[in-house]
Amino acid sequence: MEESVIAKSTGEQEEENMEPQDAALFHYLRTRKKLSKEEVNYREKQEQQYDIKTNNGSSQACIKCKFNLPDEKICHIVEGDVSNERGVSNYFSPKGEGMLPGDIVWEFVKKIGRKLTYEEGHVIDKGAENFQCKDCKYYMYYGKCLLINGNFTPEMSCGFIVKIGNGTEV
């Protein structure tokens, strides 16, 4: 299981825990413009040249960030391809910090009144076990989603899944 899948879908975050990184995702949703790699100080670690640590002492890498889409090697807020294993930026946000991306999208939908398109949601036909639409608090069992336009089967998944019982209350 990719660490970014867990980081983006589980946690006890609440709306009042919004961090600057979370505001960057909200800004992207509003403007449809990602931040450049220069703006976020994106860099790739070279072998063991340096090891960037989080506040809890664990190593940083895009794969551990809640904004990373590992299969696509893209980020929700940084433009272009990212290196899952060696990439890091000032907007690195691990599990447990700030809000979950799906909860940020929910705030966007409530404030703007528009769901994400199917493409913007990064929908896939089959998600990892326990990280599928049927496991998401935003999935309505008649094949609809509160966050993304389209029809969904229980086995599908997206880039904004929030597991039932996690994040902010709906």
N, C-alpha and C positions, 0 to 999 in steps of 0.2 A: 504494500500500500504506500503510495506516495505521501510524504509528510505534508505536502501542501494541501492535499485533499482533506486531511484531518484538521489542519490549521484553519482552513476556510469554512469548515462545516460544524465544528464542535467548540464549545466553550460557554462560559457563563457571562459573556459580555453584555452590557446594558447600553442603551442609547447615550446615557451621560458619560460613557467611557470613550466617546469619539476622540480619536487622536488625529494629528495633522495628516498622517498617512490615509486615514479614513476619509478625511475631507478631500484629499486628492482624488479618490475614487468617485466621490459625489460630484466633484468638479468635472471629471471626465464624463460622467453620465449626462451632465447638463450640456456640456460643450461638444462632446464627441472628439475632443482633442487630448491625446495622451501627452504626458510630459516627455521631453527629450532625454536621452541618456545623459547629456551634459547637465541638464537642469537637476537631475536626481543624483548626480555623481556616481553613475553606474560604472563599475569596474569588474574585472575578472581576476580572481586570485591566480597567481602563477605558481603551480605546484605548492610548495610549502613556504613560499616567499614571505607571506604574512598570514596570520590567522585572526580574523575579525571575530570578536566574541560579543554575545548579547549580555544583557544585565544579569541573567542567571548563569552565565558561564558557558553556554553552548555555542557552537560555531554557527556563523551566519552563512547562508547560501540561498539562492532563489528557491531551491527545492523545499526549503523549510518555511517559506513565506506564504502567507494566506492569499496574496495577490497573484501567485504563480499558477499558470496552467501548464503542468509539466509535459503532457503529450504534445501540445502545440508549441512549447518552448517560448511562450509569450507571457506578458504580464498584463494585468488589468489596467495598470496606470502608466507603465513605461512603454514607449514606442519601440518597435523593432523586436528582433529575436533576443532572447536572453539565454545565458548558459545556466542550466539548472544546477549543476554541481559547483561551478566556480563563480557565478555572477552574484553581485550584491550591490545595493544602492542605499542612499540615505532614507529611502522609503521602505526598507525591509521591515516587515511586521510579522513576527512569529505568532503561533497559537497563544491565545490568552491576552493579547495586547489589543486594546481598542475594540471596535465592533467587528462582527463577522461580515464579509462582503455581501452575503445575501441579505443581511439585515440593513446594510447601507442601501442596497437596491430597493428594499421595501420602503425605506424612508423616502427615497427618490420617487417611487411610484405614488406614494401617498401625497407628496408635496406637488409633484408635477402632473399627476393624473394620467401618466402614460406608461404602459408596460414596455419592457425591452423587446426588440424583435427577436425572432428565432436565432438569427445569426449572432446578434449581440450577446445572447445568452450562452453561446458556445455549447449548444445542445449536442449530445452524442446518443447513439441508439441504445447502448448498454453501458451502464455505469458499474463501478466496482461494487462488490457485494457489501451491503449495509450503507452504501452511498448512492442509492438510486432514488428516482422521483418518489417512489412509495415510502422512502425513509425521510423525506423532506417535509418540513412543516408548511411549506408554501404550495404543496401539491394538493389539488382538490380531486378526490377520487373519481370524478367523472371525466378525467383526462385533461383538465385545465390547470394552469399554474397562476398564482397571484402575481408573479414577477415577469413572466415571459409569455408573449402571444404564441399561440399554436396549440396543437393537440399532442398529448404525451401519453406514453404507456408507462406502467409502473416500473419497468426495467431501465428506462432512459435516465439520463442525468444531465446536469449543466454545470457551468462554471460558478454557480452561485448557490448551490445546495446548502441548506442548513438543516442538520439532523433534528428530528423531532425532540423536543425537550432541551434545546440549546439556544443560546443567544437571547435576543429580546422577545418579550411576549407579543404575540400577534393579536 
